[in-house]
Amino acid sequence: MTTVILGGQEYQIEALPVAESRKWRATLVEAMGRLPSFLNVSTADPAKFSEGVSGLLGGMPDAVIDLFFNYARKLPREEIEQKATDAEIAVSFEQVVTLALPLTRSVGSALSSLAR
């Protein structure tokens, strides 16, 4: 469980069960997998550059908000979106990622131990 602050109010987010978390991670991978197409553009092709900027600045923030609320399903999304700032969502999303991916830290620790 983690506590987030949105619109100046505290909310509790519970960890999802493994089966649901697995589905959520798949959507996270899909969304993050689109990042290179937004970042690997050149101003030499104005149309592709515009598409990259639009995806990064227009679409990606909304994708992150959707990911956050897809994990924090019990939160009152409409109410929170009327009060919370993008910065609060960003911090809360980081907390959700930490909550959702504890095994990545475990694997990192195990690999570090093996390297010694």
C-alpha angles and dihedrals in degrees: 000000000000134000120227132184117225124169088356091299128111120238130182120226119195123210113256120240115262096261093051093041090053090056091047092050089054090057090046091053091048093051095044090046089066093060097086091057089056096044102040098070133117131214086231088084106045094189094053091042090053090048091051094049091046092051094046099043100026108032105026097061090052090047090054091049090050091049091050094052092041087061097037092050097157095059119101097250099185092049093046094047089057093055111023126087127227088248091056091049090049093054091043091050090054089053091050091050089052090048093046098045108045091135092065089063090047092051090047091051092048092050090047090052091050092052092059 
